[in-house]
Amino acid sequence: MRERDGTPLGHLDERTAVLMLHGRSVPVLPGFDLEYKTYNWADALAKAGYDVFMMDLQGSGLSPRPEMEKPRNVNPAQQNLLKPRPPGFTPGPPYYPFQLTNSNSDRDELNTVVEWIIRERGVKKVAFIGWSAAAFTMGPYAVKNPDKVSSLFLLAPIFPPDGTSSAPAPLPRPGFPMFVSTKSGTWNGWGNEALCAGQRELAMRDVVWDAIMQSDPVGSTWGPEGEGLNRIRNFVRWGWNKTTAAQGGVLGGSVPVLIVYGEHDKQVITSSEDPELNFSVTELYNAIAGDHKLMVKLACAGHSVVWEMQHKNVHNLSKHWLKQLKVDGKSQGIFDMDTNGTLSPAP
């Protein structure tokens, strides 16, 4: 866990704790605490007077990575990326033939951090900010624990409307504990969503990858010399769907929700015959039963908007939301935001 405490600045009447959670493949350091120009989201919130915490789930970033130290435990289909070979590596089936974590373990870890913040900082509730696959953990947790969560800000949330509600059996699930990604493969994926002039600085390719490697002292020694590989935990998920989002009227009720995503984001809206891979951010908005819900689509932005020109508007949206639980005086509705930060009702 990392912290940037802005409350000594005295901007707020009382301490407000914010917890930020990463997505599937990018840990908190490059995602929220990137020391480059104006991209540091956590620092922007701290300067606005918030006590900001960021957590890496087990298997991500600088957290413990059990069963991920051995290269043999990489997805067998990706073991060809381990060139030059790490010492002692021989291709073959994983030594640990299971997925690393699951929805229960992720939510237990989140709960441990939330309870620590509440106890150590003397706050009643914690405000959540989650990016991408963080929605799988923060969404259901907020539904079950509205007494601990004051609000929910979801950036580019992944949401399978018809995803499964129940845990698969048995656990742990067969498979392997980690995927890996290369620098070029990672950037090419992000690059497919850069469709506007000036949407992303060219320098971000190196800046972001270097920060990912700082968060992975083992993976940084694998793969192409001088580049390394990003180790990504393999986890099994359930319990985040239309039923969960509507449960008890909590989301949009006692836990207000703001959803923000980019117009070029190809990950939050997909089309798949597999309900676990069929994602829809608009279906999430519709599924939230309470009235206190907002959705903002950012012009000229993709899934990696935290490293794009629209990042300042993301920072500003989160600051306004945390302070007022409104955006431009509104607490309900669907809006578009241009690159100047101007809101307009969605068509």
SESE-132347 format. One line per field, with one value per residue (C-alpha): x, y, z. Coordinates in steps of 0.1 Angstrom, whole numbers. Layout:
<sites>
xx = (X; ...);
yy = (Y; ...);
zz = (Z; ...);
</sites>
This chain:
<sites>
xx = (0; 11; -1; -1; -17; -29; -49; -22; -26; -59; -80; -108; -127; -120; -99; -114; -98; -96; -86; -75; -74; -56; -69; -58; -24; -11; -2; -7; 27; 24; -14; -20; 13; 33; 60; 59; 46; 10; 0; 2; -35; -29; -7; -34; -60; -35; -29; -67; -66; -74; -57; -50; -42; -33; -32; -17; -36; -16; 2; 4; 30; 51; 27; 37; 37; 36; 40; 50; 88; 94; 93; 79; 46; 40; 11; 26; 14; 36; 68; 84; 86; 111; 141; 169; 159; 160; 184; 171; 142; 131; 98; 70; 38; 36; 48; 17; -12; -38; -50; -34; -63; -101; -129; -131; -94; -94; -123; -108; -76; -96; -115; -83; -70; -104; -106; -70; -77; -109; -91; -58; -71; -103; -127; -162; -160; -136; -142; -133; -116; -112; -98; -108; -110; -110; -147; -148; -136; -148; -183; -195; -176; -195; -228; -220; -204; -222; -214; -177; -179; -189; -188; -176; -157; -152; -129; -133; -150; -152; -187; -202; -240; -246; -215; -218; -229; -215; -180; -168; -159; -134; -111; -83; -92; -69; -46; -14; -6; 5; 5; 33; 34; 61; 67; 57; 27; 15; 19; 4; -28; -30; -21; -51; -73; -52; -74; -71; -42; -23; -43; -11; 25; 50; 72; 46; 56; 89; 77; 49; 69; 98; 73; 58; 93; 100; 70; 83; 119; 117; 98; 121; 150; 131; 125; 144; 175; 168; 130; 118; 83; 53; 40; 2; -16; -42; -74; -109; -138; -175; -203; -202; -232; -267; -280; -251; -252; -289; -288; -306; -305; -271; -252; -267; -284; -263; -232; -233; -216; -197; -187; -161; -148; -132; -151; -124; -122; -125; -124; -154; -178; -172; -192; -186; -207; -191; -211; -179; -162; -192; -187; -209; -203; -237; -253; -236; -252; -286; -282; -275; -308; -304; -309; -276; -255; -237; -219; -194; -179; -146; -138; -105; -97; -91; -88; -54; -68; -47; -17; -35; -43; -77; -60; -64; -102; -102; -84; -108; -139; -126; -119; -154; -170; -152; -161; -197; -208; -219; -205; -213; -241; -257; -262; -278; -276; -254; -230; -202; -171; -149; -111; -117; -137; -170; -200; -230; -260; -254; -275);
yy = (0; 35; 68; 105; 124; 158; 165; 184; 211; 220; 221; 201; 204; 168; 140; 122; 89; 78; 43; 37; 2; -9; -30; -63; -56; -22; -18; 13; 30; 36; 38; 63; 75; 82; 108; 125; 160; 164; 127; 118; 113; 104; 136; 157; 144; 149; 185; 190; 179; 142; 113; 90; 53; 30; -8; -36; -68; -100; -109; -73; -45; -46; -69; -105; -126; -162; -189; -161; -161; -192; -186; -221; -208; -185; -193; -222; -204; -174; -192; -184; -148; -158; -150; -149; -177; -167; -189; -224; -220; -250; -247; -270; -272; -249; -261; -245; -256; -232; -196; -174; -156; -152; -128; -139; -134; -101; -88; -101; -81; -50; -54; -57; -24; -6; -17; -6; 29; 33; 23; 40; 73; 76; 79; 64; 54; 53; 67; 43; 50; 20; 16; -11; -45; -29; -29; -66; -61; -27; -29; -61; -50; -17; -35; -57; -30; 3; 11; 13; 29; 65; 67; 49; 64; 39; 47; 25; -2; -38; -51; -84; -79; -116; -128; -156; -149; -180; -192; -221; -253; -265; -237; -230; -232; -252; -232; -212; -183; -156; -141; -119; -90; -73; -36; -36; -58; -37; -4; -17; -26; 9; 24; 8; 33; 64; 79; 116; 139; 146; 121; 106; 118; 97; 97; 78; 46; 46; 65; 41; 9; 21; 26; -9; -24; -5; -23; -57; -64; -100; -95; -67; -92; -115; -112; -89; -74; -39; -42; -70; -85; -74; -102; -102; -124; -149; -147; -162; -138; -140; -120; -88; -85; -70; -87; -76; -40; -37; -55; -37; -4; 2; 15; 48; 49; 49; 46; 72; 61; 81; 62; 77; 62; 72; 73; 51; 26; -9; -28; -15; -23; -57; -83; -119; -151; -158; -138; -136; -116; -96; -62; -31; 1; 14; -17; -10; 24; 10; -18; 5; 7; 40; 75; 90; 79; 97; 85; 107; 98; 116; 127; 116; 91; 53; 27; 42; 77; 82; 86; 107; 143; 139; 129; 163; 162; 128; 144; 173; 150; 129; 160; 175; 142; 136; 171; 174; 139; 158; 168; 203; 204; 172; 139; 119; 115; 106; 132; 138; 158; 175; 180; 214; 198; 211; 188; 184; 160; 128; 125);
zz = (0; -8; 7; -2; 27; 18; 49; 68; 41; 58; 26; 42; 74; 83; 70; 40; 30; -6; -17; -52; -68; -100; -129; -143; -157; -144; -107; -86; -92; -130; -128; -100; -87; -118; -113; -146; -154; -144; -147; -109; -100; -64; -59; -75; -50; -21; -31; -30; 7; 6; 24; -6; -3; -32; -29; -50; -48; -42; -74; -86; -83; -52; -33; -25; -57; -45; -72; -96; -90; -111; -149; -154; -139; -169; -192; -213; -245; -236; -225; -258; -247; -220; -242; -232; -208; -171; -151; -145; -168; -189; -209; -197; -177; -147; -113; -97; -121; -107; -111; -85; -68; -70; -62; -25; -18; -37; -16; 16; 8; 0; 33; 53; 38; 43; 80; 86; 71; 91; 123; 118; 103; 124; 95; 93; 56; 27; -8; -36; -69; -92; -127; -152; -136; -101; -106; -101; -65; -55; -70; -51; -20; -19; -23; 7; 28; 24; 60; 50; 16; 11; -28; -59; -88; -115; -144; -175; -154; -168; -163; -177; -174; -176; -158; -133; -97; -80; -73; -95; -79; -69; -59; -67; -104; -127; -149; -142; -119; -144; -178; -191; -216; -235; -239; -276; -270; -242; -260; -293; -273; -259; -293; -310; -291; -298; -326; -320; -328; -296; -276; -261; -257; -275; -244; -224; -240; -221; -190; -183; -191; -169; -140; -146; -144; -112; -97; -109; -98; -110; -143; -152; -155; -178; -216; -240; -224; -212; -215; -192; -190; -171; -149; -147; -121; -134; -113; -115; -109; -102; -86; -107; -130; -134; -103; -81; -93; -85; -52; -24; -43; -26; -56; -66; -31; 0; -22; -50; -82; -109; -141; -164; -197; -230; -263; -280; -252; -268; -235; -217; -246; -263; -282; -273; -272; -238; -212; -190; -218; -230; -213; -213; -194; -204; -190; -157; -155; -164; -138; -109; -91; -72; -86; -75; -105; -132; -164; -183; -217; -224; -259; -275; -247; -245; -218; -207; -203; -171; -195; -221; -226; -209; -176; -161; -167; -150; -120; -119; -122; -92; -71; -78; -71; -38; -26; -37; -50; -80; -114; -126; -100; -113; -94; -121; -159; -188; -202; -227; -218; -245; -241; -225; -197; -209; -201; -223; -221; -241; -273);
</sites>
